[in-house]
Amino acid sequence: MKLTFIKQILFDADDTLWENNVYYIKATNDFLDLLVEKGLNREQLQHEFDELELWVVKERGYGSHNFVYILEVLYERYQNLIDYRQFKSIVQRFEDHPNNPKLFEGVIDTLNALKEKYTLYVLTKGDFKEQEQKIINAGIDKIVNGYFIVPEKEDAVYQQILTQRNWKAKETCMVGNSPKSDINPALRVGMYAIYIPYANTWKLDYEEVKPVQGRYFKVQRFSDLKDYFL
């Protein structure tokens, strides 16, 4: 089915346009490794990390600075077991990742092809300055018409964008890797949605896709979008 009747396409950013969660996973594992080497139980440590992460996201929001805050809290709890220089090295490696987003294969070529026929926007959640800087550093800002950076991607946010831009839901499509933040809310407000699964999607961004016949599609690669839109 061709979607050439669509007029505007929204794209998630993290783990849709570029790799993101892999850096969080690596930093988490590197940190936990330091404690496991001291004889602590990894499963219990992971549970402790997960509980703290849930609280931080709820109380402080998203963004790499809040992830670092989680590591710092855990470091304070276990500082007698961790060498500070090793801890600081993990944090520094992690903090460098937003400076050079690693785009997925085919992203630039596909966006350049789509911009000739469609209005393109990025819709991402998190810290505004951090997300904006990643969009700029990746060169995406030079291709798309604009970007929305919001604290959370919920049904009301999608509806607000449609209303403010005077866009019709039936002429708007959301593309992303997160069922919870990208696919399901877009479908619920009447939009089309294209799901690009990603093996390392953040666990807090995952839920079962609730497909709507005729408005939900799934592709394996970003470049596959051309099959629907061109």
Backbone as CSV, one residue per row, in Angstrom:
resi,resn,N_x,N_y,N_z,CA_x,CA_y,CA_z,C_x,C_y,C_z
1,MET,0.843,-1.200,0.000,0.000,0.000,0.000,0.875,1.245,0.000
2,LYS,0.613,2.129,-0.927,1.329,3.391,-0.975,0.651,4.415,-0.058
3,LEU,1.475,5.251,0.577,0.956,6.289,1.477,1.211,7.676,0.899
4,THR,1.117,7.795,-0.399,1.438,9.065,-1.058,0.396,10.149,-0.793
5,PHE,-0.725,9.798,-0.165,-1.726,10.794,0.223,-1.325,11.518,1.505
6,ILE,-0.336,10.992,2.211,0.172,11.636,3.424,0.823,12.969,3.040
7,LYS,0.641,13.972,3.888,1.225,15.286,3.613,2.384,15.629,4.540
8,GLN,2.331,15.137,5.774,3.407,15.429,6.718,3.815,14.151,7.454
9,ILE,5.124,14.026,7.673,5.681,12.850,8.346,6.477,13.316,9.557
10,LEU,6.203,12.700,10.704,6.935,12.966,11.935,7.879,11.804,12.210
11,PHE,9.094,12.125,12.622,10.088,11.093,12.909,10.555,11.188,14.354
12,ASP,10.529,10.057,15.036,11.223,9.978,16.313,12.717,10.167,16.043
13,ALA,13.476,10.516,17.073,14.912,10.760,16.888,15.752,9.614,17.447
14,ASP,15.812,9.500,18.774,16.660,8.482,19.410,16.235,7.078,19.030
15,ASP,17.185,6.311,18.508,17.001,4.919,18.122,16.071,4.738,16.922
16,THR,15.748,5.858,16.262,15.058,5.819,14.971,15.943,6.439,13.898
17,LEU,16.446,7.643,14.182,17.385,8.297,13.261,18.821,7.909,13.576
18,TRP,19.126,7.759,14.850,20.485,7.424,15.284,20.459,6.508,16.502
19,GLU,21.590,5.851,16.736,21.737,4.999,17.913,21.751,5.858,19.173
20,ASN,21.124,5.363,20.218,21.111,6.117,21.467,21.178,5.215,22.693
21,ASN,20.248,4.278,22.801,20.155,3.502,24.033,21.354,2.591,24.259
22,VAL,22.082,2.252,23.190,23.259,1.395,23.352,24.283,2.034,24.288
23,TYR,24.359,3.359,24.295,25.317,4.052,25.157,24.885,3.972,26.621
24,TYR,23.582,4.016,26.849,23.045,3.862,28.205,23.276,2.438,28.704
25,ILE,23.045,1.472,27.818,23.237,0.073,28.191,24.693,-0.195,28.545
26,LYS,25.602,0.305,27.723,27.024,0.069,27.969,27.472,0.713,29.281
27,ALA,27.064,1.948,29.520,27.464,2.624,30.750,26.904,1.902,31.971
28,THR,25.663,1.452,31.871,25.053,0.702,32.978,25.830,-0.581,33.246
29,ASN,26.101,-1.337,32.194,26.818,-2.610,32.359,28.235,-2.395,32.883
30,ASP,28.916,-1.367,32.373,30.276,-1.081,32.843,30.273,-0.739,34.329
31,PHE,29.270,0.026,34.748,29.178,0.404,36.158,28.869,-0.812,37.033
32,LEU,27.902,-1.605,36.617,27.540,-2.785,37.407,28.684,-3.789,37.464
33,ASP,29.465,-3.864,36.385,30.617,-4.772,36.371,31.587,-4.470,37.509
34,LEU,31.749,-3.178,37.807,32.674,-2.796,38.881,32.239,-3.385,40.216
35,LEU,30.912,-3.453,40.419,30.398,-3.961,41.682,30.338,-5.484,41.699
36,VAL,30.036,-6.064,40.549,30.016,-7.530,40.467,31.411,-8.082,40.732
37,GLU,32.436,-7.375,40.257,33.821,-7.798,40.495,34.158,-7.816,41.987
38,LYS,33.390,-7.047,42.749,33.598,-7.004,44.198,32.731,-8.025,44.931
39,GLY,32.019,-8.828,44.178,31.252,-9.905,44.792,29.766,-9.656,44.947
40,LEU,29.255,-8.512,44.474,27.826,-8.232,44.591,27.053,-8.960,43.497
41,ASN,25.769,-9.194,43.755,24.907,-9.937,42.845,24.374,-9.018,41.743
42,ARG,24.628,-9.395,40.475,24.225,-8.539,39.361,22.707,-8.372,39.285
43,GLU,21.977,-9.439,39.500,20.520,-9.359,39.407,19.958,-8.379,40.426
44,GLN,20.479,-8.430,41.646,20.018,-7.500,42.676,20.421,-6.069,42.343
45,LEU,21.621,-5.891,41.818,22.076,-4.562,41.422,21.229,-4.002,40.287
46,GLN,20.905,-4.862,39.308,20.079,-4.412,38.187,18.700,-4.002,38.672
47,HIS,18.153,-4.757,39.622,16.849,-4.399,40.190,16.930,-3.043,40.894
48,GLU,17.992,-2.825,41.630,18.182,-1.548,42.320,18.292,-0.401,41.312
49,PHE,19.036,-0.648,40.246,19.172,0.362,39.196,17.809,0.663,38.558
50,ASP,17.052,-0.378,38.232,15.758,-0.211,37.568,14.784,0.574,38.435
51,GLU,14.775,0.278,39.722,13.878,0.995,40.635,14.239,2.472,40.703
52,LEU,15.515,2.759,40.774,15.972,4.146,40.822,15.665,4.851,39.509
53,GLU,15.847,4.154,38.403,15.572,4.743,37.086,14.109,5.140,36.959
54,LEU,13.212,4.281,37.407,11.784,4.598,37.362,11.475,5.863,38.149
55,TRP,12.075,5.978,39.319,11.842,7.150,40.165,12.399,8.406,39.512
56,VAL,13.591,8.318,38.976,14.236,9.491,38.362,13.446,9.967,37.147
57,VAL,13.004,9.055,36.304,12.230,9.445,35.129,10.941,10.140,35.546
58,LYS,10.299,9.627,36.574,9.052,10.217,37.044,9.270,11.592,37.668
59,GLU,10.317,11.733,38.456,10.529,12.968,39.221,11.385,14.007,38.489
60,ARG,12.292,13.542,37.629,13.250,14.468,37.013,13.169,14.516,35.482
61,GLY,12.560,13.507,34.879,12.425,13.502,33.432,13.531,12.721,32.741
62,TYR,13.642,12.946,31.424,14.585,12.211,30.599,15.878,13.004,30.423
63,GLY,16.777,12.451,29.631,18.025,13.147,29.325,19.229,12.468,29.937
64,SER,20.381,12.655,29.299,21.598,11.987,29.759,22.027,12.478,31.133
65,HIS,21.733,13.741,31.467,22.136,14.249,32.779,21.398,13.531,33.903
66,ASN,20.162,13.106,33.631,19.419,12.359,34.641,19.915,10.919,34.743
67,PHE,20.402,10.370,33.642,21.023,9.048,33.699,22.306,9.109,34.520
68,VAL,23.099,10.143,34.302,24.327,10.313,35.088,23.985,10.468,36.567
69,TYR,22.882,11.152,36.839,22.439,11.302,38.231,22.194,9.928,38.871
70,ILE,21.601,9.001,38.118,21.375,7.644,38.627,22.704,6.996,38.996
71,LEU,23.671,7.101,38.095,24.990,6.517,38.365,25.635,7.164,39.585
72,GLU,25.470,8.462,39.721,26.075,9.167,40.853,25.446,8.746,42.179
73,VAL,24.133,8.552,42.175,23.453,8.091,43.393,23.962,6.708,43.786
74,LEU,24.084,5.829,42.801,24.562,4.475,43.085,26.030,4.484,43.494
75,TYR,26.796,5.382,42.900,28.203,5.496,43.306,28.299,5.905,44.776
76,GLU,27.462,6.832,45.192,27.477,7.273,46.592,27.155,6.110,47.525
77,ARG,26.274,5.242,47.098,25.898,4.107,47.932,27.036,3.098,48.064
78,TYR,27.837,2.975,47.022,28.845,1.914,46.977,30.258,2.454,46.772
79,GLN,30.484,3.703,47.152,31.775,4.319,46.848,32.954,3.628,47.539
80,ASN,32.671,2.922,48.621,33.750,2.202,49.297,34.232,0.999,48.490
81,LEU,33.453,0.617,47.454,33.817,-0.538,46.628,34.301,-0.145,45.225
82,ILE,34.171,1.139,44.883,34.454,1.573,43.515,35.573,2.597,43.489
83,ASP,36.506,2.406,42.587,37.556,3.394,42.369,36.954,4.592,41.633
84,TYR,37.135,5.787,42.191,36.506,6.978,41.605,36.961,7.216,40.172
85,ARG,38.216,6.943,39.886,38.725,7.179,38.536,38.037,6.275,37.525
86,GLN,37.756,5.044,37.910,37.031,4.137,37.023,35.599,4.626,36.802
87,PHE,34.973,5.071,37.880,33.614,5.607,37.782,33.581,6.818,36.864
88,LYS,34.503,7.744,37.062,34.540,8.967,36.262,34.798,8.658,34.792
89,SER,35.589,7.660,34.510,35.861,7.268,33.132,34.596,6.775,32.436
90,ILE,33.783,6.008,33.138,32.517,5.521,32.582,31.598,6.692,32.264
91,VAL,31.506,7.629,33.187,30.642,8.800,32.994,31.120,9.645,31.822
92,GLN,32.411,9.868,31.733,32.942,10.710,30.656,32.711,10.094,29.287
93,ARG,32.899,8.781,29.170,32.639,8.118,27.888,31.172,8.240,27.503
94,PHE,30.299,8.092,28.491,28.875,8.203,28.218,28.501,9.626,27.810
95,GLU,29.015,10.601,28.502,28.625,11.987,28.253,29.068,12.496,26.887
96,ASP,29.964,11.793,26.253,30.454,12.228,24.945,29.510,11.828,23.812
97,HIS,28.583,10.894,24.062,27.803,10.331,22.953,26.876,11.314,22.251
98,PRO,26.283,12.325,22.933,25.399,13.230,22.186,26.146,14.129,21.202
99,ASN,27.463,14.234,21.343,28.225,15.150,20.499,28.395,14.649,19.074
100,ASN,28.226,13.350,18.876,28.440,12.775,17.550,27.448,11.642,17.292
101,PRO,26.157,11.992,17.078,25.149,10.946,16.869,25.506,10.052,15.676
102,LYS,25.387,8.752,15.868,25.689,7.789,14.808,24.394,7.447,14.087
103,LEU,24.204,8.063,12.932,22.981,7.864,12.167,22.893,6.438,11.635
104,PHE,21.684,5.917,11.572,21.478,4.616,10.969,21.651,4.722,9.451
105,GLU,22.002,3.610,8.864,22.225,3.572,7.421,20.972,4.008,6.656
106,GLY,21.164,4.869,5.696,20.068,5.276,4.823,19.247,6.447,5.299
107,VAL,19.515,6.961,6.489,18.690,8.042,7.042,18.781,9.309,6.191
108,ILE,19.972,9.770,5.921,20.130,11.028,5.182,19.558,10.913,3.774
109,ASP,19.901,9.857,3.067,19.402,9.680,1.703,17.883,9.607,1.663
110,THR,17.315,8.886,2.624,15.859,8.736,2.656,15.175,10.052,2.962
111,LEU,15.674,10.784,3.954,15.075,12.078,4.294,15.184,13.059,3.133
112,ASN,16.305,13.066,2.472,16.483,13.964,1.330,15.502,13.632,0.214
113,ALA,15.228,12.347,0.024,14.269,11.950,-1.003,12.842,12.334,-0.599
114,LEU,12.514,12.155,0.674,11.157,12.436,1.147,10.844,13.930,1.200
115,LYS,11.851,14.756,1.462,11.595,16.187,1.651,11.117,16.862,0.372
116,GLU,11.340,16.208,-0.767,10.895,16.773,-2.029,9.370,16.724,-2.163
117,LYS,8.717,15.840,-1.417,7.271,15.655,-1.566,6.475,15.851,-0.280
118,TYR,7.167,15.840,0.867,6.448,15.860,2.140,7.017,16.915,3.089
119,THR,6.174,17.327,4.033,6.635,18.158,5.140,7.187,17.225,6.208
120,LEU,8.418,17.452,6.628,9.101,16.551,7.565,9.411,17.264,8.878
121,TYR,9.071,16.614,9.990,9.391,17.128,11.315,9.950,16.003,12.178
122,VAL,10.830,16.364,13.081,11.274,15.439,14.127,10.406,15.681,15.360
123,LEU,9.973,14.603,15.985,9.234,14.677,17.253,9.960,13.814,18.264
124,THR,10.592,14.445,19.230,11.390,13.710,20.201,11.101,14.229,21.606
125,LYS,11.373,13.388,22.581,11.152,13.785,23.973,12.485,13.832,24.700
126,GLY,12.526,14.622,25.767,13.740,14.707,26.568,14.140,16.134,26.859
127,ASP,15.376,16.300,27.273,15.919,17.622,27.566,16.030,18.419,26.268
128,PHE,15.464,19.621,26.253,15.384,20.379,25.000,16.756,20.660,24.406
129,LYS,17.668,21.201,25.198,18.982,21.571,24.672,19.743,20.352,24.159
130,GLU,19.669,19.261,24.897,20.393,18.057,24.498,19.846,17.486,23.199
131,GLN,18.516,17.390,23.101,17.918,16.827,21.897,18.141,17.747,20.692
132,GLU,18.030,19.032,20.915,18.262,19.980,19.824,19.699,19.893,19.322
133,GLN,20.642,19.766,20.252,22.038,19.686,19.859,22.315,18.428,19.055
134,LYS,21.676,17.321,19.422,21.854,16.088,18.657,21.293,16.234,17.240
135,ILE,20.139,16.870,17.129,19.538,17.096,15.811,20.466,17.937,14.935
136,ILE,21.059,18.952,15.543,21.975,19.827,14.806,23.271,19.102,14.472
137,ASN,23.842,18.426,15.457,25.111,17.716,15.239,24.985,16.623,14.173
138,ALA,23.798,16.035,14.087,23.572,14.982,13.097,23.292,15.545,11.706
139,GLY,23.084,16.861,11.622,22.794,17.488,10.337,21.345,17.346,9.902
140,ILE,20.488,16.848,10.797,19.082,16.635,10.468,18.333,17.960,10.326
141,ASP,18.756,18.958,11.077,18.076,20.260,11.033,18.133,20.904,9.656
142,LYS,19.121,20.532,8.853,19.268,21.103,7.516,18.356,20.436,6.497
143,ILE,17.725,19.328,6.909,16.872,18.570,5.987,15.395,18.751,6.304
144,VAL,15.044,18.632,7.576,13.629,18.669,7.965,13.117,20.107,8.039
145,ASN,11.790,20.232,8.057,11.172,21.551,8.162,11.246,22.119,9.565
146,GLY,11.388,21.232,10.552,11.466,21.694,11.930,11.446,20.517,12.883
147,TYR,11.361,20.822,14.174,11.340,19.747,15.165,10.556,20.160,16.400
148,PHE,9.933,19.179,17.004,9.216,19.340,18.263,9.982,18.562,19.329
149,ILE,10.320,19.210,20.429,10.986,18.556,21.556,10.091,18.725,22.774
150,VAL,9.578,17.618,23.279,8.559,17.661,24.329,9.007,16.842,25.542
151,PRO,8.444,17.115,26.716,8.800,16.343,27.914,8.346,14.891,27.843
152,GLU,7.196,14.662,27.193,6.632,13.317,27.091,5.833,13.223,25.794
153,LYS,5.801,12.037,25.194,5.053,11.852,23.952,3.785,11.054,24.262
154,GLU,2.732,11.795,24.534,1.453,11.207,24.899,0.407,11.589,23.857
155,ASP,-0.769,10.993,23.971,-1.845,11.272,23.021,-2.107,12.773,22.906
156,ALA,-2.151,13.450,24.051,-2.468,14.884,24.048,-1.435,15.698,23.281
157,VAL,-0.178,15.268,23.328,0.877,15.972,22.601,0.668,15.829,21.099
158,TYR,0.367,14.632,20.650,0.092,14.416,19.230,-1.111,15.235,18.775
159,GLN,-2.151,15.226,19.586,-3.350,15.980,19.232,-3.064,17.474,19.203
160,GLN,-2.258,17.937,20.136,-1.906,19.356,20.177,-1.138,19.779,18.929
161,ILE,-0.219,18.949,18.484,0.547,19.251,17.274,-0.379,19.326,16.068
162,LEU,-1.277,18.367,15.961,-2.236,18.376,14.850,-3.071,19.650,14.856
163,THR,-3.529,20.023,16.035,-4.389,21.204,16.155,-3.620,22.483,15.853
164,GLN,-2.452,22.627,16.459,-1.673,23.849,16.289,-1.222,24.052,14.845
165,ARG,-0.901,22.973,14.166,-0.416,23.065,12.783,-1.555,22.981,11.763
166,ASN,-2.745,22.743,12.274,-3.901,22.575,11.398,-3.700,21.426,10.425
167,TRP,-3.119,20.338,10.960,-2.902,19.125,10.170,-4.053,18.155,10.416
168,LYS,-4.409,17.415,9.394,-5.403,16.362,9.540,-4.700,15.065,9.925
169,ALA,-5.250,14.365,10.905,-4.635,13.115,11.357,-4.503,12.121,10.214
170,LYS,-5.516,12.062,9.344,-5.516,11.085,8.249,-4.496,11.430,7.162
171,GLU,-3.835,12.592,7.285,-2.797,12.992,6.335,-1.425,13.084,6.999
172,THR,-1.330,12.529,8.217,-0.105,12.637,9.006,0.360,11.249,9.434
173,CYS,1.674,11.022,9.348,2.229,9.715,9.710,3.381,9.891,10.690
174,MET,3.415,9.029,11.709,4.498,8.996,12.688,5.383,7.791,12.415
175,VAL,6.691,8.000,12.458,7.660,6.933,12.241,8.539,6.818,13.481
176,GLY,8.676,5.613,14.024,9.516,5.476,15.208,9.732,4.040,15.634
177,ASN,10.571,3.877,16.652,10.924,2.545,17.152,10.209,2.178,18.445
178,SER,9.505,3.129,19.039,8.881,2.882,20.335,7.369,2.710,20.218
179,PRO,6.860,1.519,20.500,5.403,1.353,20.512,4.722,2.306,21.495
180,LYS,5.335,2.480,22.655,4.720,3.285,23.712,4.683,4.763,23.383
181,SER,5.764,5.289,22.827,5.869,6.735,22.617,5.556,7.186,21.197
182,ASP,5.759,6.299,20.231,5.615,6.688,18.829,4.371,6.107,18.157
183,ILE,4.239,4.794,18.242,3.258,4.105,17.418,1.843,4.151,18.006
184,ASN,1.686,3.665,19.219,0.339,3.562,19.788,-0.353,4.910,19.990
185,PRO,0.319,5.926,20.535,-0.376,7.213,20.686,-0.753,7.852,19.352
186,ALA,0.112,7.692,18.332,-0.216,8.237,17.010,-1.463,7.565,16.440
187,LEU,-1.521,6.247,16.579,-2.694,5.515,16.086,-3.951,5.909,16.842
188,ARG,-3.824,6.133,18.132,-4.999,6.466,18.943,-5.622,7.802,18.560
189,VAL,-4.818,8.732,18.041,-5.377,10.035,17.659,-5.753,10.069,16.179
190,GLY,-5.670,8.915,15.516,-6.139,8.830,14.142,-5.085,8.967,13.071
191,MET,-3.811,9.046,13.474,-2.728,9.164,12.513,-2.343,7.801,11.947
192,TYR,-1.527,7.841,10.918,-0.867,6.639,10.434,0.434,6.470,11.215
193,ALA,0.951,5.240,11.251,2.188,5.005,11.997,2.979,3.891,11.339
194,ILE,4.300,4.101,11.272,5.201,3.089,10.743,6.225,2.748,11.814
195,TYR,6.255,1.487,12.155,7.103,0.971,13.233,8.400,0.421,12.653
196,ILE,9.538,0.912,13.179,10.847,0.372,12.813,11.435,-0.264,14.068
197,PRO,11.300,-1.560,14.250,11.800,-2.206,15.469,13.305,-2.016,15.625
198,TYR,13.722,-1.881,16.872,15.149,-1.736,17.184,15.473,-2.634,18.358
199,ALA,16.482,-3.463,18.199,16.791,-4.490,19.199,17.090,-3.905,20.570
200,ASN,17.657,-2.688,20.600,18.068,-2.101,21.875,17.154,-0.970,22.345
201,THR,15.885,-1.040,21.961,14.923,-0.045,22.442,14.882,-0.050,23.969
202,TRP,14.844,1.123,24.550,14.812,1.279,26.006,13.603,0.543,26.572
203,LYS,13.820,-0.203,27.638,12.751,-1.036,28.205,11.553,-0.211,28.661
204,LEU,11.775,1.034,29.089,10.661,1.877,29.530,9.877,2.448,28.355
205,ASP,10.382,2.260,27.146,9.691,2.748,25.954,8.976,1.635,25.210
206,TYR,8.971,0.453,25.812,8.378,-0.677,25.086,7.024,-1.062,25.678
207,GLU,6.104,-1.376,24.780,4.846,-2.029,25.115,4.369,-2.728,23.841
208,GLU,3.372,-3.536,23.940,2.871,-4.230,22.769,2.239,-3.236,21.793
209,VAL,2.563,-3.407,20.526,1.924,-2.581,19.503,0.449,-2.950,19.423
210,LYS,-0.385,-1.919,19.318,-1.816,-2.135,19.167,-2.222,-1.645,17.774
211,PRO,-2.010,-2.504,16.781,-2.186,-2.076,15.384,-3.627,-1.727,15.036
212,VAL,-3.765,-0.794,14.128,-5.064,-0.431,13.563,-4.996,-0.764,12.077
213,GLN,-5.864,-1.620,11.635,-5.816,-2.078,10.253,-5.922,-0.909,9.269
214,GLY,-4.997,-0.880,8.333,-5.003,0.156,7.310,-4.231,1.400,7.673
215,ARG,-3.856,1.534,8.980,-3.084,2.721,9.402,-1.765,2.371,10.071
216,TYR,-1.497,1.098,10.229,-0.254,0.657,10.881,0.575,-0.183,9.922
217,PHE,1.886,0.140,9.887,2.801,-0.586,9.013,4.125,-0.806,9.746
218,LYS,4.851,-1.780,9.288,6.116,-2.141,9.936,7.175,-2.356,8.871
219,VAL,8.344,-1.743,9.083,9.475,-1.938,8.174,10.689,-2.333,9.003
220,GLN,11.701,-2.854,8.354,12.896,-3.299,9.057,14.020,-2.269,9.033
221,ARG,14.032,-1.429,8.009,15.101,-0.447,7.856,14.513,0.919,7.519
222,PHE,15.227,1.963,7.892,14.746,3.311,7.633,14.547,3.545,6.141
223,SER,15.442,3.016,5.335,15.347,3.217,3.888,14.108,2.563,3.289
224,ASP,13.506,1.599,4.007,12.290,0.946,3.516,11.110,1.908,3.450
225,LEU,11.217,3.059,4.102,10.148,4.039,4.063,9.861,4.503,2.641
226,LYS,10.860,4.480,1.807,10.691,4.917,0.419,9.691,4.031,-0.322
227,ASP,9.570,2.786,0.104,8.624,1.877,-0.548,7.177,2.336,-0.334
228,TYR,6.922,3.046,0.756,5.575,3.510,1.063,5.298,4.923,0.569
229,PHE,6.325,5.761,0.566,6.103,7.168,0.293,6.525,7.645,-1.098
230,LEU,7.316,6.843,-1.802,7.814,7.283,-3.107,7.387,6.314,-4.219
